[in-house]
């Protein structure tokens, strides 16, 4: 009796969308925390926007950059995952 082992691949598009939504949501939560006076979120926010909190357009630009960064990160993760599966690195 033999068992066939199949390696499931990740969908690159789904991983990109998930990564983008996750990082944009995390950015929005950190932005709200910064508006509430919690200073520890400024380092994370600074990854995506250089403008100070409350600057017009800074939130939108930060959300866009976070979503794009998360999408790229999610896509790269899926590509590496699928490549490792093809190499038999389970």
N, CA, C and O atoms as CSV, one atom per row, in Angstrom:
chain,resi,resn,atom,element,x,y,z
A,1,UNK,N,N,0.852,-1.167,0.000
A,1,UNK,CA,C,0.000,0.000,0.000
A,1,UNK,C,C,0.900,1.233,0.000
A,1,UNK,O,O,1.807,1.360,0.823
A,2,UNK,N,N,0.638,2.106,-0.908
A,2,UNK,CA,C,1.425,3.340,-0.992
A,2,UNK,C,C,0.520,4.533,-0.727
A,2,UNK,O,O,-0.682,4.517,-0.993
A,3,UNK,N,N,1.139,5.538,-0.206
A,3,UNK,CA,C,0.391,6.775,0.016
A,3,UNK,C,C,1.054,7.871,-0.803
A,3,UNK,O,O,2.276,8.017,-0.813
A,4,UNK,N,N,0.246,8.606,-1.462
A,4,UNK,CA,C,0.765,9.708,-2.266
A,4,UNK,C,C,0.734,10.982,-1.422
A,4,UNK,O,O,-0.284,11.329,-0.822
A,5,UNK,N,N,1.865,11.659,-1.393
A,5,UNK,CA,C,1.930,12.904,-0.646
A,5,UNK,C,C,1.827,14.050,-1.645
A,5,UNK,O,O,2.622,14.157,-2.579
A,6,UNK,N,N,0.859,14.878,-1.435
A,6,UNK,CA,C,0.687,16.030,-2.317
A,6,UNK,C,C,1.022,17.296,-1.547
A,6,UNK,O,O,0.662,17.452,-0.380
A,7,UNK,N,N,1.705,18.174,-2.213
A,7,UNK,CA,C,2.034,19.458,-1.608
A,7,UNK,C,C,1.057,20.492,-2.142
A,7,UNK,O,O,0.956,20.719,-3.348
A,8,UNK,N,N,0.362,21.094,-1.242
A,8,UNK,CA,C,-0.598,22.119,-1.646
A,8,UNK,C,C,0.140,23.422,-1.892
A,8,UNK,O,O,1.011,23.816,-1.116
A,9,UNK,N,N,-0.210,24.072,-2.958
A,9,UNK,CA,C,0.409,25.357,-3.255
A,9,UNK,C,C,-0.520,26.479,-2.797
A,9,UNK,O,O,-1.737,26.315,-2.717
A,10,UNK,N,N,0.086,27.607,-2.504
A,10,UNK,CA,C,-0.680,28.778,-2.112
A,10,UNK,C,C,-0.999,29.612,-3.347
A,10,UNK,O,O,-0.161,29.764,-4.236
A,11,UNK,N,N,-2.193,30.141,-3.395
A,11,UNK,CA,C,-2.551,31.045,-4.474
A,11,UNK,C,C,-1.867,32.395,-4.259
A,11,UNK,O,O,-2.034,33.019,-3.210
A,12,UNK,N,N,-1.108,32.839,-5.238
A,12,UNK,CA,C,-0.359,34.079,-5.109
A,12,UNK,C,C,-1.305,35.273,-4.985
A,12,UNK,O,O,-1.068,36.173,-4.178
A,13,UNK,N,N,-2.357,35.283,-5.769
A,13,UNK,CA,C,-3.311,36.396,-5.721
A,13,UNK,C,C,-4.007,36.460,-4.369
A,13,UNK,O,O,-4.151,37.537,-3.790
A,14,UNK,N,N,-4.437,35.315,-3.870
A,14,UNK,CA,C,-5.117,35.280,-2.569
A,14,UNK,C,C,-4.174,35.719,-1.455
A,14,UNK,O,O,-4.581,36.451,-0.554
A,15,UNK,N,N,-2.929,35.284,-1.507
A,15,UNK,CA,C,-1.957,35.680,-0.489
A,15,UNK,C,C,-1.666,37.181,-0.561
A,15,UNK,O,O,-1.496,37.831,0.470
A,16,UNK,N,N,-1.610,37.730,-1.779
A,16,UNK,CA,C,-1.372,39.164,-1.939
A,16,UNK,C,C,-2.540,39.980,-1.382
A,16,UNK,O,O,-2.327,40.979,-0.696
A,17,UNK,N,N,-3.755,39.565,-1.672
A,17,UNK,CA,C,-4.931,40.273,-1.161
A,17,UNK,C,C,-4.992,40.176,0.362
A,17,UNK,O,O,-5.269,41.167,1.038
A,18,UNK,N,N,-4.738,39.003,0.892
A,18,UNK,CA,C,-4.758,38.810,2.339
A,18,UNK,C,C,-3.691,39.646,3.022
A,18,UNK,O,O,-3.963,40.291,4.034
A,19,UNK,N,N,-2.483,39.644,2.484
A,19,UNK,CA,C,-1.407,40.442,3.058
A,19,UNK,C,C,-1.710,41.927,3.025
A,19,UNK,O,O,-1.445,42.641,3.993
A,20,UNK,N,N,-2.266,42.398,1.914
A,20,UNK,CA,C,-2.628,43.806,1.795
A,20,UNK,C,C,-3.706,44.217,2.779
A,20,UNK,O,O,-3.604,45.264,3.419
A,21,UNK,N,N,-4.730,43.403,2.898
A,21,UNK,CA,C,-5.815,43.717,3.843
A,21,UNK,C,C,-5.324,43.668,5.290
A,21,UNK,O,O,-5.711,44.497,6.113
A,22,UNK,N,N,-4.472,42.691,5.590
A,22,UNK,CA,C,-3.962,42.577,6.957
A,22,UNK,C,C,-3.132,43.792,7.344
A,22,UNK,O,O,-3.348,44.383,8.402
A,23,UNK,N,N,-2.186,44.167,6.491
A,23,UNK,CA,C,-1.305,45.276,6.846
A,23,UNK,C,C,-2.048,46.611,6.854
A,23,UNK,O,O,-1.732,47.481,7.665
A,24,UNK,N,N,-3.028,46.791,5.968
A,24,UNK,CA,C,-3.828,48.016,5.980
A,24,UNK,C,C,-4.671,48.092,7.255
A,24,UNK,O,O,-4.816,49.167,7.836
A,25,UNK,N,N,-5.220,46.971,7.690
A,25,UNK,CA,C,-5.994,46.946,8.929
A,25,UNK,C,C,-5.106,47.245,10.132
A,25,UNK,O,O,-5.493,48.003,11.021
A,26,UNK,N,N,-3.927,46.653,10.157
A,26,UNK,CA,C,-2.993,46.914,11.252
A,26,UNK,C,C,-2.563,48.379,11.259
A,26,UNK,O,O,-2.415,48.972,12.328
A,27,UNK,N,N,-2.363,48.964,10.092
A,27,UNK,CA,C,-2.017,50.380,10.008
A,27,UNK,C,C,-3.139,51.243,10.583
A,27,UNK,O,O,-2.881,52.170,11.350
A,28,UNK,N,N,-4.387,50.935,10.211
A,28,UNK,CA,C,-5.526,51.715,10.707
A,28,UNK,C,C,-5.645,51.598,12.230
A,28,UNK,O,O,-5.929,52.588,12.905
A,29,UNK,N,N,-5.430,50.402,12.771
A,29,UNK,CA,C,-5.492,50.229,14.225
A,29,UNK,C,C,-4.386,51.022,14.923
A,29,UNK,O,O,-4.622,51.652,15.954
A,30,UNK,N,N,-3.191,50.989,14.361
A,30,UNK,CA,C,-2.083,51.745,14.951
A,30,UNK,C,C,-2.301,53.248,14.820
A,30,UNK,O,O,-1.920,54.008,15.710
A,31,UNK,N,N,-2.905,53.679,13.728
A,31,UNK,CA,C,-3.216,55.103,13.549
A,31,UNK,C,C,-4.200,55.558,14.627
A,31,UNK,O,O,-4.029,56.619,15.227
A,32,UNK,N,N,-5.223,54.752,14.864
A,32,UNK,CA,C,-6.182,55.073,15.920
A,32,UNK,C,C,-5.530,55.114,17.288
A,32,UNK,O,O,-5.847,55.976,18.107
A,33,UNK,N,N,-4.616,54.182,17.538
A,33,UNK,CA,C,-3.903,54.172,18.818
A,33,UNK,C,C,-3.020,55.407,18.954
A,33,UNK,O,O,-2.902,55.966,20.044
A,34,UNK,N,N,-2.401,55.838,17.860
A,34,UNK,CA,C,-1.568,57.041,17.903
A,34,UNK,C,C,-2.414,58.287,18.150
A,34,UNK,O,O,-1.992,59.189,18.874
A,35,UNK,N,N,-3.591,58.342,17.562
A,35,UNK,CA,C,-4.491,59.468,17.812
A,35,UNK,C,C,-4.960,59.493,19.265
A,35,UNK,O,O,-5.231,60.558,19.820
A,36,UNK,N,N,-5.054,58.315,19.872
A,36,UNK,CA,C,-5.462,58.221,21.276
A,36,UNK,C,C,-4.316,58.542,22.227
A,36,UNK,O,O,-4.514,58.591,23.441
A,37,UNK,N,N,-3.119,58.760,21.685
A,37,UNK,CA,C,-2.001,59.151,22.519
A,37,UNK,C,C,-1.012,58.051,22.849
A,37,UNK,O,O,-0.088,58.269,23.633
A,38,UNK,N,N,-1.184,56.878,22.268
A,38,UNK,CA,C,-0.243,55.787,22.519
A,38,UNK,C,C,0.954,55.941,21.583
A,38,UNK,O,O,0.824,55.774,20.371
A,39,UNK,N,N,2.092,56.252,22.134
A,39,UNK,CA,C,3.267,56.603,21.340
A,39,UNK,C,C,3.979,55.400,20.721
A,39,UNK,O,O,4.740,55.574,19.768
A,40,UNK,N,N,3.761,54.210,21.221
A,40,UNK,CA,C,4.527,53.054,20.748
A,40,UNK,C,C,4.177,52.651,19.316
A,40,UNK,O,O,4.860,51.800,18.745
A,41,UNK,N,N,3.149,53.225,18.724
A,41,UNK,CA,C,2.767,52.863,17.359
A,41,UNK,C,C,3.482,53.705,16.312
A,41,UNK,O,O,3.395,53.398,15.123
A,42,UNK,N,N,4.183,54.753,16.717
A,42,UNK,CA,C,4.795,55.662,15.747
A,42,UNK,C,C,5.865,54.986,14.892
A,42,UNK,O,O,6.016,55.334,13.721
A,43,UNK,N,N,6.600,54.044,15.439
A,43,UNK,CA,C,7.632,53.358,14.654
A,43,UNK,C,C,6.999,52.560,13.520
A,43,UNK,O,O,7.506,52.573,12.399
A,44,UNK,N,N,5.902,51.870,13.797
A,44,UNK,CA,C,5.226,51.110,12.748
A,44,UNK,C,C,4.635,52.044,11.705
A,44,UNK,O,O,4.753,51.788,10.506
A,45,UNK,N,N,4.000,53.122,12.144
A,45,UNK,CA,C,3.409,54.068,11.204
A,45,UNK,C,C,4.475,54.722,10.331
A,45,UNK,O,O,4.232,55.025,9.163
A,46,UNK,N,N,5.647,54.936,10.902
A,46,UNK,CA,C,6.737,55.548,10.164
A,46,UNK,C,C,7.262,54.699,9.025
A,46,UNK,O,O,7.948,55.209,8.140
A,47,UNK,N,N,6.951,53.405,9.032
A,47,UNK,CA,C,7.342,52.549,7.911
A,47,UNK,C,C,6.602,52.911,6.631
A,47,UNK,O,O,7.104,52.670,5.533
A,48,UNK,N,N,5.423,53.483,6.765
A,48,UNK,CA,C,4.556,53.698,5.613
A,48,UNK,C,C,4.288,55.153,5.283
A,48,UNK,O,O,3.912,55.462,4.152
A,49,UNK,N,N,4.470,56.055,6.234
A,49,UNK,CA,C,4.199,57.468,5.974
A,49,UNK,C,C,5.141,58.316,6.821
A,49,UNK,O,O,5.349,58.048,8.004
A,50,UNK,N,N,5.703,59.342,6.193
A,50,UNK,CA,C,6.648,60.213,6.901
A,50,UNK,C,C,5.964,61.415,7.536
A,50,UNK,O,O,6.551,62.076,8.393
A,51,UNK,N,N,4.747,61.705,7.134
A,51,UNK,CA,C,4.023,62.868,7.663
A,51,UNK,C,C,3.589,62.624,9.096
A,51,UNK,O,O,3.378,61.478,9.494
A,52,UNK,N,N,3.453,63.686,9.876
A,52,UNK,CA,C,2.992,63.512,11.255
A,52,UNK,C,C,1.515,63.096,11.311
A,52,UNK,O,O,0.750,63.292,10.367
A,53,UNK,N,N,1.153,62.517,12.449
A,53,UNK,CA,C,-0.233,62.097,12.669
A,53,UNK,C,C,-1.122,63.338,12.606
A,53,UNK,O,O,-0.807,64.363,13.211
A,54,UNK,N,N,-2.221,63.243,11.881
A,54,UNK,CA,C,-3.147,64.358,11.764
A,54,UNK,C,C,-2.926,65.203,10.527
A,54,UNK,O,O,-3.758,66.057,10.220
A,55,UNK,N,N,-1.851,65.001,9.815
A,55,UNK,CA,C,-1.577,65.742,8.573
A,55,UNK,C,C,-2.589,65.321,7.516
A,55,UNK,O,O,-2.849,64.128,7.360
A,56,UNK,N,N,-3.171,66.282,6.778
A,56,UNK,CA,C,-4.150,65.913,5.741
A,56,UNK,C,C,-3.522,64.989,4.684
A,56,UNK,O,O,-2.445,65.271,4.158
A,57,UNK,N,N,-4.190,63.925,4.396
A,57,UNK,CA,C,-3.732,62.976,3.390
A,57,UNK,C,C,-2.772,61.921,3.906
A,57,UNK,O,O,-2.502,60.947,3.203
A,58,UNK,N,N,-2.254,62.083,5.099
A,58,UNK,CA,C,-1.266,61.135,5.618
A,58,UNK,C,C,-1.900,59.763,5.865
A,58,UNK,O,O,-1.287,58.732,5.589
A,59,UNK,N,N,-3.123,59.759,6.385
A,59,UNK,CA,C,-3.775,58.480,6.660
A,59,UNK,C,C,-4.014,57.704,5.358
A,59,UNK,O,O,-3.732,56.508,5.287
A,60,UNK,N,N,-4.531,58.384,4.337
A,60,UNK,CA,C,-4.787,57.725,3.055
A,60,UNK,C,C,-3.517,57.210,2.401
A,60,UNK,O,O,-3.485,56.097,1.876
A,61,UNK,N,N,-2.465,58.031,2.436
A,61,UNK,CA,C,-1.197,57.602,1.848
A,61,UNK,C,C,-0.612,56.425,2.620
A,61,UNK,O,O,-0.066,55.497,2.024
A,62,UNK,N,N,-0.724,56.464,3.936
A,62,UNK,CA,C,-0.236,55.364,4.754
A,62,UNK,C,C,-1.003,54.079,4.509
A,62,UNK,O,O,-0.414,53.000,4.444
A,63,UNK,N,N,-2.321,54.195,4.374
A,63,UNK,CA,C,-3.141,53.011,4.087
A,63,UNK,C,C,-2.759,52.409,2.735
A,63,UNK,O,O,-2.644,51.191,2.595
A,64,UNK,N,N,-2.564,53.279,1.744
A,64,UNK,CA,C,-2.194,52.799,0.423
A,64,UNK,C,C,-0.829,52.102,0.448
A,64,UNK,O,O,-0.664,51.021,-0.118
A,65,UNK,N,N,0.133,52.726,1.101
A,65,UNK,CA,C,1.475,52.132,1.175
A,65,UNK,C,C,1.462,50.830,1.966
A,65,UNK,O,O,2.147,49.875,1.598
A,66,UNK,N,N,0.691,50.783,3.048
A,66,UNK,CA,C,0.603,49.560,3.846
A,66,UNK,C,C,-0.055,48.443,3.042
A,66,UNK,O,O,0.399,47.299,3.078
A,67,UNK,N,N,-1.126,48.773,2.313
A,67,UNK,CA,C,-1.805,47.757,1.504
A,67,UNK,C,C,-0.897,47.233,0.402
A,67,UNK,O,O,-0.853,46.029,0.150
A,68,UNK,N,N,-0.172,48.133,-0.258
A,68,UNK,CA,C,0.735,47.693,-1.315
A,68,UNK,C,C,1.897,46.881,-0.748
A,68,UNK,O,O,2.291,45.870,-1.330
A,69,UNK,N,N,2.440,47.316,0.370
A,69,UNK,CA,C,3.523,46.568,1.005
A,69,UNK,C,C,3.080,45.194,1.456
A,69,UNK,O,O,3.809,44.215,1.294
A,70,UNK,N,N,1.881,45.117,2.025
A,70,UNK,CA,C,1.344,43.822,2.439
A,70,UNK,C,C,1.063,42.911,1.263
A,70,UNK,O,O,1.263,41.699,1.348
A,71,UNK,N,N,0.596,43.493,0.156
A,71,UNK,CA,C,0.320,42.688,-1.038
A,71,UNK,C,C,1.616,42.115,-1.607
A,71,UNK,O,O,1.665,40.946,-1.988
A,72,UNK,N,N,2.653,42.928,-1.665
A,72,UNK,CA,C,3.940,42.442,-2.160
A,72,UNK,C,C,4.482,41.361,-1.225
A,72,UNK,O,O,4.964,40.324,-1.681
A,73,UNK,N,N,4.402,41.608,0.075
A,73,UNK,CA,C,4.875,40.616,1.042
A,73,UNK,C,C,4.119,39.304,0.957
A,73,UNK,O,O,4.721,38.232,1.017
A,74,UNK,N,N,2.800,39.380,0.818
A,74,UNK,CA,C,1.996,38.167,0.693
A,74,UNK,C,C,2.297,37.393,-0.574
A,74,UNK,O,O,2.353,36.164,-0.559
A,75,UNK,N,N,2.492,38.112,-1.677
A,75,UNK,CA,C,2.806,37.450,-2.942
A,75,UNK,C,C,4.179,36.780,-2.888
A,75,UNK,O,O,4.345,35.655,-3.360
A,76,UNK,N,N,5.150,37.466,-2.317
A,76,UNK,CA,C,6.494,36.890,-2.208
A,76,UNK,C,C,6.474,35.660,-1.306
A,76,UNK,O,O,7.126,34.660,-1.607
A,77,UNK,N,N,5.731,35.730,-0.206
A,77,UNK,CA,C,5.610,34.580,0.676
A,77,UNK,C,C,5.035,33.378,-0.071
A,77,UNK,O,O,5.553,32.267,0.045
A,78,UNK,N,N,3.964,33.598,-0.837
A,78,UNK,CA,C,3.346,32.497,-1.585
A,78,UNK,C,C,4.305,31.935,-2.637
A,78,UNK,O,O,4.367,30.721,-2.835
A,79,UNK,N,N,5.049,32.811,-3.307
A,79,UNK,CA,C,6.005,32.336,-4.309
A,79,UNK,C,C,7.092,31.480,-3.676
A,79,UNK,O,O,7.445,30.431,-4.214
A,80,UNK,N,N,7.628,31.916,-2.535
A,80,UNK,CA,C,8.642,31.126,-1.847
A,80,UNK,C,C,8.060,29.814,-1.327
A,80,UNK,O,O,8.713,28.773,-1.406
A,81,UNK,N,N,6.854,29.856,-0.803
A,81,UNK,CA,C,6.198,28.648,-0.296
A,81,UNK,C,C,6.045,27.625,-1.422
A,81,UNK,O,O,6.348,26.445,-1.246
A,82,UNK,N,N,5.576,28.088,-2.573
A,82,UNK,CA,C,5.362,27.181,-3.700
A,82,UNK,C,C,6.692,26.646,-4.241
A,82,UNK,O,O,6.779,25.481,-4.630
A,83,UNK,N,N,7.719,27.487,-4.267
A,83,UNK,CA,C,9.036,27.041,-4.734
A,83,UNK,C,C,9.614,25.988,-3.789
A,83,UNK,O,O,10.185,24.994,-4.237
A,84,UNK,N,N,9.467,26.203,-2.500
A,84,UNK,CA,C,9.967,25.222,-1.531
A,84,UNK,C,C,9.217,23.904,-1.665
A,84,UNK,O,O,9.813,22.838,-1.512
A,85,UNK,N,N,7.927,23.962,-1.948
A,85,UNK,CA,C,7.153,22.735,-2.147
A,85,UNK,C,C,7.594,21.975,-3.380
A,85,UNK,O,O,7.648,20.745,-3.368
A,86,UNK,N,N,7.914,22.700,-4.453
A,86,UNK,CA,C,8.389,22.028,-5.672
A,86,UNK,C,C,9.749,21.380,-5.473
A,86,UNK,O,O,10.075,20.391,-6.131
A,87,UNK,N,N,10.545,21.939,-4.563
A,87,UNK,CA,C,11.855,21.367,-4.277
A,87,UNK,C,C,11.771,20.207,-3.287
A,87,UNK,O,O,12.775,19.556,-2.995
A,88,UNK,N,N,10.582,19.957,-2.781
A,88,UNK,CA,C,10.394,18.860,-1.845
A,88,UNK,C,C,10.813,19.195,-0.424
A,88,UNK,O,O,11.122,18.298,0.360
A,89,UNK,N,N,10.826,20.465,-0.089
A,89,UNK,CA,C,11.217,20.900,1.257
A,89,UNK,C,C,9.988,20.952,2.161
A,89,UNK,O,O,9.495,22.031,2.490
A,90,UNK,N,N,9.512,19.808,2.550
A,90,UNK,CA,C,8.322,19.741,3.420
A,90,UNK,C,C,8.702,19.610,4.856
A,90,UNK,O,O,7.830,19.541,5.722
